[in-house]
Amino acid sequence: MTVEDLLSLPSLRRAEVLGGAKGLPRIVSSISVLESVDPGILIDELFPQGEFFGSEIVITGFVNILEDVERQCANIRRMAEGGEVGLILFYVGVYLPRVDDRL
């Protein structure tokens, strides 16, 4: 399944691609939920031998760092470095008032 395929699901019918449209054909291996401040900690703990292969879609609401856009950006950079293929930013307009332009 590709990122583009996921966007055709009913649950994502109102989703918008805000960046990285060239990555829509990328293959998705799994989906995970992240509400940790530092995804590196999770990667280091869960995949200590470098067994992490990326290709995930990550779902987050940045609920624990709503007011810290710099940390949100750092999380996105870390996910990209880890090979993640996409980020679903959930609860926009509910908990997270809006998507900051820096993201």
Backbone bond lengths (Angstrom), bond angles and torsions (degrees), N, CA, C in turn:
res aa  C-N    CA-C-N  psi(-1)  N-CA   C-N-CA  omega(-1)  CA-C   N-CA-C  phi
1 M - - - 1.442 - - 1.532 107.09 -
2 T 1.321 116.54 142.20 1.463 121.28 179.33 1.526 110.53 -104.04
3 V 1.310 115.78 169.69 1.464 120.64 175.43 1.522 108.91 -58.40
4 E 1.316 116.91 -42.76 1.468 121.24 179.74 1.523 111.38 -61.20
5 D 1.340 117.21 -40.17 1.468 121.08 177.17 1.529 110.85 -59.07
6 L 1.318 116.32 -42.36 1.467 120.24 179.75 1.519 111.48 -60.27
7 L 1.311 116.60 -36.97 1.468 120.35 -179.04 1.524 112.85 -65.93
8 S 1.315 117.15 -14.65 1.465 120.26 178.12 1.529 112.16 -87.39
9 L 1.320 117.81 -5.53 1.465 121.18 178.66 1.527 110.40 -69.53
10 P 1.326 118.27 144.11 1.465 120.85 179.63 1.534 113.42 -55.77
11 S 1.320 117.35 -35.87 1.465 120.23 -178.28 1.523 112.76 -68.41
12 L 1.318 117.57 -16.17 1.472 121.12 179.71 1.532 111.71 -113.85
13 R 1.324 117.34 19.74 1.460 120.95 -175.50 1.527 113.31 -61.74
14 R 1.327 118.04 -25.18 1.467 120.94 179.87 1.529 112.21 -101.14
15 A 1.310 116.61 8.04 1.465 120.64 -178.46 1.529 110.10 -70.23
16 E 1.325 114.77 148.11 1.452 122.10 175.86 1.519 108.50 -122.43
17 V 1.307 116.54 141.36 1.454 121.09 173.65 1.526 106.33 -88.35
18 L 1.333 116.61 115.09 1.460 121.46 -176.86 1.517 112.77 -97.95
19 G 1.295 117.22 -13.86 1.460 120.94 179.49 1.508 110.15 -171.78
20 G 1.314 115.93 155.35 1.456 120.25 175.38 1.508 114.94 75.04
21 A 1.320 117.84 31.68 1.471 120.87 -178.87 1.526 112.50 -58.29
22 K 1.318 117.55 -23.96 1.468 119.95 178.17 1.528 111.37 -67.07
23 G 1.336 117.15 -16.84 1.458 120.99 -179.90 1.519 114.11 -88.73
24 L 1.323 118.41 1.19 1.466 120.57 -178.06 1.534 113.81 -58.07
25 P 1.331 120.09 -31.54 1.469 118.98 178.46 1.532 114.67 -79.63
26 R 1.321 117.89 -1.18 1.467 120.08 -177.21 1.525 110.98 -67.20
27 I 1.315 115.10 144.51 1.469 122.77 -179.76 1.527 109.41 -77.24
28 V 1.321 116.07 136.84 1.465 123.14 177.01 1.517 108.17 -103.09
29 S 1.344 116.25 123.07 1.462 119.92 179.54 1.520 112.44 -91.62
30 S 1.344 116.64 -28.95 1.457 120.10 -178.39 1.523 109.27 -165.39
31 I 1.314 114.30 173.14 1.462 121.81 178.52 1.518 107.12 -128.19
32 S 1.336 116.22 136.62 1.458 119.10 176.92 1.518 109.46 -136.14
33 V 1.320 114.89 160.02 1.460 122.39 177.47 1.508 107.59 -108.15
34 L 1.325 116.47 133.04 1.456 121.08 -178.49 1.514 109.88 -128.25
35 E 1.306 117.05 118.91 1.463 121.86 170.95 1.515 109.26 -129.10
36 S 1.306 116.12 26.79 1.456 122.31 176.53 1.517 108.13 -90.00
37 V 1.311 117.38 148.80 1.455 121.30 178.95 1.515 111.09 -69.46
38 D 1.322 117.24 -35.38 1.456 121.08 -177.53 1.519 109.72 -128.01
39 P 1.342 117.91 105.33 1.466 118.55 -179.45 1.518 112.59 -64.57
40 G 1.326 118.28 -20.21 1.457 121.28 177.88 1.516 112.01 -61.88
41 I 1.309 117.07 -36.78 1.466 121.31 177.93 1.520 109.71 -60.97
42 L 1.323 115.99 -46.58 1.457 120.20 179.07 1.519 111.09 -61.67
43 I 1.312 116.93 -46.47 1.467 120.75 -179.04 1.524 109.87 -61.44
44 D 1.333 116.57 -44.46 1.464 120.20 -179.40 1.522 112.11 -64.24
45 E 1.336 117.19 -37.19 1.466 121.00 -178.53 1.529 112.30 -77.43
46 L 1.317 116.81 -42.56 1.463 120.30 -175.72 1.519 113.36 -83.04
47 F 1.346 116.72 -27.42 1.449 120.92 -175.63 1.528 110.18 -131.38
48 P 1.337 117.53 59.35 1.470 120.27 -172.86 1.521 114.87 -66.23
49 Q 1.300 118.48 -19.72 1.461 120.62 -178.07 1.524 111.84 -99.25
50 G 1.323 117.83 19.71 1.450 120.72 179.92 1.518 112.87 72.58
51 E 1.330 117.19 27.05 1.454 121.59 -177.46 1.520 112.91 -83.97
52 F 1.303 117.47 -0.44 1.457 121.37 -177.69 1.520 109.69 -78.32
53 F 1.328 117.60 128.59 1.454 121.15 -175.23 1.518 113.83 -113.43
54 G 1.311 118.92 0.96 1.457 120.57 179.05 1.505 111.81 70.88
55 S 1.319 115.74 -147.34 1.468 124.04 -179.82 1.521 113.00 64.54
56 E 1.315 116.92 23.84 1.457 121.29 178.59 1.519 110.64 -98.45
57 I 1.313 114.23 156.19 1.460 122.07 163.11 1.527 104.61 -98.70
58 V 1.294 117.24 130.01 1.461 121.97 179.59 1.524 108.64 -107.06
59 I 1.325 115.64 131.36 1.460 121.73 175.94 1.523 107.51 -106.36
60 T 1.324 116.37 127.60 1.466 120.58 177.65 1.521 109.67 -150.07
61 G 1.297 115.16 157.81 1.455 121.94 172.02 1.519 110.69 -116.78
62 F 1.343 115.48 2.43 1.470 121.23 -174.99 1.533 110.66 47.91
63 V 1.323 115.99 33.38 1.465 121.25 -175.03 1.522 112.37 -59.22
64 N 1.326 117.67 -34.89 1.460 119.62 -178.15 1.526 112.88 -85.00
65 I 1.336 117.75 -3.07 1.473 120.78 177.59 1.534 110.00 -138.82
66 L 1.306 116.55 40.81 1.467 121.83 -176.75 1.524 113.33 -54.79
67 E 1.304 117.41 -39.62 1.460 121.27 -174.94 1.524 113.33 -94.46
68 D 1.315 118.40 1.95 1.467 121.52 -174.66 1.533 110.54 -113.77
69 V 1.329 115.51 82.40 1.464 121.19 -176.71 1.526 111.22 -63.65
70 E 1.325 117.34 -35.77 1.469 119.75 178.57 1.526 110.98 -61.20
71 R 1.309 116.39 -40.91 1.475 119.77 178.47 1.526 110.65 -70.21
72 Q 1.322 117.79 -35.62 1.459 121.07 174.70 1.529 109.60 -59.83
73 C 1.332 116.12 -46.74 1.472 120.68 178.44 1.526 111.09 -61.42
74 A 1.330 116.86 -41.75 1.465 121.09 178.96 1.531 110.36 -61.65
75 N 1.325 116.79 -39.33 1.466 120.53 177.46 1.522 110.73 -63.40
76 I 1.314 116.91 -43.11 1.466 120.15 179.81 1.525 110.38 -64.18
77 R 1.329 117.10 -42.84 1.471 119.65 177.66 1.522 110.60 -60.49
78 R 1.326 116.68 -44.23 1.474 121.25 -178.86 1.524 110.44 -62.74
79 M 1.326 116.69 -40.78 1.462 120.01 178.68 1.527 110.55 -64.45
80 A 1.317 116.58 -42.35 1.469 120.39 179.28 1.525 110.35 -63.43
81 E 1.328 116.56 -41.99 1.464 120.45 177.73 1.519 111.65 -62.20
82 G 1.329 116.55 -31.52 1.464 121.67 -179.89 1.518 113.39 -81.17
83 G 1.337 116.92 -3.16 1.452 119.87 177.23 1.515 115.67 91.11
84 E 1.328 116.56 13.39 1.467 118.76 177.24 1.523 109.03 -63.88
85 V 1.333 116.85 147.42 1.460 120.19 -176.21 1.513 113.35 -100.30
86 G 1.322 117.38 -9.55 1.457 119.06 179.01 1.507 112.63 -174.75
87 L 1.319 113.89 163.47 1.458 121.88 178.71 1.517 107.61 -132.54
88 I 1.307 115.62 125.99 1.461 120.65 172.25 1.516 105.73 -101.31
89 L 1.301 115.78 112.57 1.456 121.70 179.54 1.522 107.43 -91.88
90 F 1.324 114.19 108.89 1.451 122.21 -171.78 1.526 110.47 -98.19
91 Y 1.288 117.26 158.54 1.468 124.54 177.02 1.525 113.83 68.78
92 V 1.339 117.77 21.53 1.461 119.52 175.20 1.528 107.53 -65.97
93 G 1.316 115.50 128.06 1.453 120.86 -177.07 1.513 113.39 89.54
94 V 1.335 116.51 -10.08 1.460 120.75 177.39 1.525 108.11 -105.64
95 Y 1.327 117.11 -69.72 1.463 121.08 175.89 1.528 110.19 -95.09
96 L 1.300 115.92 -50.61 1.466 121.75 178.00 1.524 106.57 -85.60
97 P 1.335 117.63 112.51 1.469 119.65 -173.49 1.529 113.86 -56.97
98 R 1.338 116.73 -39.62 1.455 121.05 -179.68 1.516 108.61 -162.14
99 V 1.319 116.22 167.32 1.465 121.04 176.25 1.523 106.79 -88.57
100 D 1.307 116.16 116.83 1.457 121.35 179.76 1.529 109.62 -64.94
101 D 1.312 117.12 142.95 1.470 122.12 -179.92 1.516 112.75 -57.11
102 R 1.342 117.80 -29.49 1.466 120.59 -179.97 1.526 112.53 -66.29
103 L 1.326 116.79 -25.30 1.466 119.38 178.91 1.500 110.48 -71.27
